[in-house]
């Protein structure tokens, strides 16, 4: 496995690029919020990310979130 050579860059290169773009955007927005907002407010926004992820997963991806998911949040 150490010397395995892959013949392709991935199955879906567009999705890999989009993941990188969204990850970069999220990190940029986080550091920008730290520079503009008070640190406590910026940290609060970051800690609410799982809530928005669960909400958007249900709305955009049509995933069903059961009671265990909402209890965990």
HUBEL-V111759 format. One record per pair of residues at least 24 apart in sequence whose ideal C-beta (glycine too) atoms are under 7 Angstrom apart, sorted by sequence separation. I is the first residue (numbers start at 0). J is the second residue. If there is no record, write none. Layout:
I;J / I;J
This chain:
none
